[in-house]
Amino acid sequence: MRIGDWPDSERPREKLLGRGPDSLGDAELLAVLLGTGIRGVDAVTLARQLLARFGGLRGLLGAAPDCLLASPGIGQGKACKLLACLELARRHLGEDLRRGPALLDPGHSGRYLKARLRDYPYEVFAVLFLDTRHRPIACEELFRGSIDGAAVHPREVVRRALAHNAAAVILAHNHPSGVAEPSDADRLITRRLADALALVEVRVLDHLVIGDGEPVSLAARGWL
């Protein structure tokens, strides 16, 4: 049976408009985003199949474009919608962060950085630039790949800090394994960056390691 043949009260779009988005399950919300199914499979069923294939919303929305395009029922149009949805969510969180109060504890910045970095399948090193009152100016993803002395270039971090006229920064990177325990390389690059930024009077307030659980703060560990 096509979704168009369902009772109005059960159709995802009608439910969303009439009862609000929180009345829909994950598959129904995903079906609204996908718009259509494929031959013999309605949009809700396709959504359920995709959630099962990727192990839930996190796996689906964090998937690389080539993985999405290799999935039955996902062409370029649907893949672009899914990728755009995640990016809009990240930007929405970024706006909330920029409009919020000064970042005075790791929890506030950690929630934003976790949402932004956690689901990358590779390591991403980001810097949150702050003003003199520790309010966010911008967040930039500067490096990708293995986070070690060869991959993270202090001169580039210094250059971007000066470009933003930042007074302080919060460093962050993800561990795709999901284990957020800082490595010796993480501690080493933190010290190198702190020393380089100190030369231009920019403070490193923290370095957060993002995994599946709560972000780990190097400052809280006493390593800054």
C-alpha positions in Angstrom: 0.0 0.0 0.0 1.3 3.5 -0.9 1.6 6.1 1.8 -0.9 8.1 -0.1 -3.5 5.4 0.6 -2.9 5.5 4.4 -5.3 7.3 6.7 -4.4 11.0 7.1 -3.6 10.5 10.8 -0.9 8.0 9.9 0.9 9.8 7.1 4.2 11.2 8.3 3.8 14.6 6.7 0.3 15.1 8.0 1.3 13.9 11.5 4.2 16.3 11.5 2.1 19.3 10.5 -0.9 18.3 12.7 0.8 16.9 15.8 4.4 18.2 15.7 7.7 16.6 14.8 8.0 14.9 18.2 5.0 12.7 17.4 7.0 10.9 14.6 9.4 8.1 15.1 12.9 8.0 13.6 11.7 6.2 10.4 8.8 8.5 9.9 11.0 11.6 10.2 13.5 10.1 7.9 10.8 9.3 5.4 9.7 12.9 5.4 13.3 13.9 4.6 13.7 11.3 1.8 10.4 12.3 0.3 9.8 9.1 -1.7 10.5 5.4 -1.6 11.5 3.2 -4.5 9.6 0.7 -6.6 7.6 -1.6 -4.3 9.0 0.1 -1.2 7.3 3.1 0.4 9.4 5.9 2.0 8.8 4.7 5.6 9.8 1.1 4.8 12.9 2.4 3.0 13.7 4.5 6.0 13.4 1.5 8.3 15.7 -0.5 6.0 18.3 2.3 6.0 18.2 2.6 9.8 18.8 -1.1 10.1 21.6 -1.1 7.5 23.5 1.7 9.2 22.7 0.8 12.8 20.5 3.8 13.6 20.4 7.5 12.9 24.0 8.2 14.0 25.4 5.6 11.6 23.2 6.8 8.8 23.8 10.6 9.1 27.5 10.0 9.8 28.1 7.9 6.8 30.4 9.0 4.0 28.8 9.9 0.7 30.1 6.8 -1.1 28.5 4.6 1.6 25.2 6.4 1.2 25.3 6.1 -2.6 26.0 2.3 -2.3 22.8 1.8 -0.4 19.7 0.5 -2.2 17.2 3.3 -2.7 19.7 6.1 -2.2 20.6 8.2 -5.2 22.4 11.5 -5.4 19.3 13.5 -4.5 18.6 11.5 -1.3 22.3 11.4 -0.3 22.5 15.2 -0.7 19.4 15.6 1.5 20.9 13.5 4.3 24.3 15.2 4.2 22.6 18.6 4.1 20.4 17.7 7.1 23.4 16.9 9.3 25.3 20.0 8.2 22.3 22.2 9.0 22.1 20.6 12.5 25.8 21.4 13.1 25.4 25.0 11.9 22.3 25.4 14.1 24.3 24.2 17.2 27.1 26.6 16.1 24.7 29.6 16.1 23.5 28.7 19.6 27.0 28.5 20.8 28.0 31.9 19.3 24.9 33.6 20.8 25.4 32.0 24.2 27.3 33.2 27.3 31.1 33.0 27.8 32.5 29.4 27.9 33.6 29.0 31.5 33.5 25.2 31.7 34.3 22.3 29.5 30.7 21.0 29.5 29.3 23.8 27.3 31.9 23.7 24.6 32.1 20.0 24.9 28.5 19.4 23.9 28.9 21.5 20.8 32.2 20.0 19.8 31.0 16.5 20.4 28.0 17.1 18.1 30.2 18.5 15.5 33.1 16.0 15.5 32.0 12.7 17.0 30.7 11.0 13.8 33.6 11.7 11.5 35.1 8.3 10.3 38.6 10.0 10.4 40.3 12.3 12.9 39.5 16.0 12.6 41.3 18.7 14.6 39.2 21.8 15.3 39.9 25.1 17.0 37.2 27.2 18.8 38.4 30.8 18.8 37.3 33.0 21.7 37.4 36.7 22.5 38.7 38.4 25.6 35.6 37.4 27.6 35.8 33.9 26.3 32.8 34.2 24.0 33.0 32.2 20.8 34.1 34.0 17.6 34.4 31.0 15.3 35.0 27.3 15.1 37.2 25.9 12.3 38.2 22.4 11.3 41.8 22.9 10.4 43.3 19.4 10.0 42.2 15.9 9.0 44.0 12.6 9.3 46.2 11.3 12.1 46.5 13.8 14.9 50.3 13.9 15.6 53.2 16.3 15.2 53.3 15.9 11.5 49.6 16.5 10.9 48.9 19.6 13.1 50.9 22.7 12.1 51.2 25.2 15.0 51.9 28.1 12.5 48.5 27.5 10.8 46.7 27.6 14.2 48.6 30.8 15.1 47.7 32.3 11.7 44.0 31.6 12.2 44.0 32.9 15.8 45.5 36.2 14.6 43.1 36.4 11.7 40.2 36.1 14.2 41.9 38.5 16.7 41.3 35.7 19.3 42.4 36.1 22.9 42.0 32.4 23.7 41.3 29.1 22.0 39.8 25.7 22.9 41.4 22.8 20.9 39.5 19.7 20.1 39.8 16.5 18.0 37.8 13.3 17.7 38.9 9.6 18.1 36.9 7.6 15.5 37.4 4.5 17.7 35.0 6.1 20.2 37.6 5.9 23.0 38.3 9.4 24.2 41.4 8.7 26.3 44.1 11.2 25.3 47.3 9.7 23.8 50.9 10.8 24.4 50.7 12.5 20.9 47.6 14.4 22.0 49.5 15.8 25.0 52.6 16.6 23.0 50.7 18.6 20.3 48.8 20.4 23.0 52.0 21.6 24.6 53.5 22.6 21.2 50.4 24.6 20.3 50.2 26.2 23.8 53.8 27.3 23.5 53.4 28.7 19.9 50.2 30.6 20.8 51.7 32.0 23.9 54.2 33.9 21.7 51.3 35.9 20.3 49.5 36.2 23.7 46.7 33.7 22.9 45.8 31.3 25.7 44.9 27.7 25.2 42.1 27.1 27.7 41.6 23.4 27.0 42.0 20.5 24.6 39.0 18.2 24.4 39.1 14.7 23.0 35.8 13.6 21.6 34.6 10.0 21.7 31.4 8.1 22.3 31.0 9.2 25.9 31.7 12.6 27.6 34.6 14.6 26.0 37.8 14.3 28.0 39.3 17.6 29.0 43.1 17.8 29.2 42.7 20.9 31.4 40.6 19.0 33.9 43.3 16.3 33.9 45.9 19.0 34.9 47.8 18.7 31.6 47.5 22.4 30.6 
